[in-house]
Amino acid sequence: MNKFRRTTLLALAAFAVGGVSAHAGAATLQEIKDRGVVRIAVANEIPYGYMDMDGTAKGPGPDTAKHIMEQLGIKKIEWVTTNFGSLIPGLSANRFDMVAAEMAILPQRCKEVLFSEPNSSYGEGLLVAKDNPDDVHTYEDFADNDKKIAIMAGADQLEMLQALGVPGDRMVTISNNADAISTVSTGRASAYAATSLTVNQLASKSDKVEEAADFKDPVIDGQPARSWGGFTFSKNAEDLRDAVNAELAKYKKTPEWEKMLTGYGFSETDAKESFSRTTEQLCKE
């Protein structure tokens, strides 16, 4: 069974970053402790990992990372913001030490980076214009008509739609979530495909758009699509990954972790589902 989530261009993109060889020069956990600061990247994607107006990192990724770094004795975090498609190449180029974007754990990504165990789980959604004039309710709808669907560059919805038989000429690629509202409200696309949490956040920002009612998660390889998000590390940062995993396992046993997660809009089901897969399983699926 394959799961499809926010997909980057992986090796091609990694080698395109300034000609830097992949995974070179990642700092060890001890080196990070010695310098007293860890560099953590987010993609400014609400609610997963983003910087608010006063420059504070927020989201389940950053909040969990703050807790873990405190437990590891690392007092300072240098937050780096970049677009989603640059996260894996940035790790390869040693621009940061880890990613706290709740990036979905996927087999193709596991070939390029290391993942922590899951910190979250989430499903899909559709953003449509007010009153849903094109009457779309599933990703599969776009395989059966000539309407267009928008996706974010570097997002795994591309593979989901391809698996469902949606032709490439019906997909409109936008550079970030912020462009989704105008793309849908002006009719450039009938809908924007994203995770349910992203769709919910976008719908709350404008009365010109809404969440598609009666939405059904896409079914791929006989299974409803669901993702498991985790922290991401360079391939040779095993010690940092292992230390994060150890503290993450402890944190997920506390009520504070679930309260934090649901505070960002994740459901109790999402929290429980985060325990239902291991990274080893997800990297093989």
Secondary structure as GFF3:
##gff-version 3
##sequence-region A 1 285
A	DSSP	alpha_helix	10	16	.	.	.	ID=ss1
A	DSSP	alpha_helix	29	35	.	.	.	ID=ss2
A	DSSP	beta_strand	37	42	.	.	.	ID=ss3
A	DSSP	beta_strand	50	51	.	.	.	ID=ss4
A	DSSP	beta_strand	57	58	.	.	.	ID=ss5
A	DSSP	alpha_helix	60	71	.	.	.	ID=ss6
A	DSSP	beta_strand	76	81	.	.	.	ID=ss7
A	DSSP	three_ten_helix	84	86	.	.	.	ID=ss8
A	DSSP	alpha_helix	87	92	.	.	.	ID=ss9
A	DSSP	beta_strand	98	104	.	.	.	ID=ss10
A	DSSP	alpha_helix	107	110	.	.	.	ID=ss11
A	DSSP	beta_strand	114	115	.	.	.	ID=ss12
A	DSSP	beta_strand	120	122	.	.	.	ID=ss13
A	DSSP	beta_strand	124	129	.	.	.	ID=ss14
A	DSSP	three_ten_helix	139	143	.	.	.	ID=ss15
A	DSSP	beta_strand	149	152	.	.	.	ID=ss16
A	DSSP	alpha_helix	157	163	.	.	.	ID=ss17
A	DSSP	three_ten_helix	168	170	.	.	.	ID=ss18
A	DSSP	beta_strand	171	174	.	.	.	ID=ss19
A	DSSP	three_ten_helix	177	179	.	.	.	ID=ss20
A	DSSP	alpha_helix	180	185	.	.	.	ID=ss21
A	DSSP	beta_strand	191	195	.	.	.	ID=ss22
A	DSSP	alpha_helix	196	203	.	.	.	ID=ss23
A	DSSP	beta_strand	209	211	.	.	.	ID=ss24
A	DSSP	beta_strand	219	220	.	.	.	ID=ss25
A	DSSP	beta_strand	223	224	.	.	.	ID=ss26
A	DSSP	beta_strand	227	233	.	.	.	ID=ss27
A	DSSP	alpha_helix	238	251	.	.	.	ID=ss28
A	DSSP	alpha_helix	255	263	.	.	.	ID=ss29
A	DSSP	alpha_helix	268	273	.	.	.	ID=ss30
A	DSSP	alpha_helix	279	284	.	.	.	ID=ss31
###
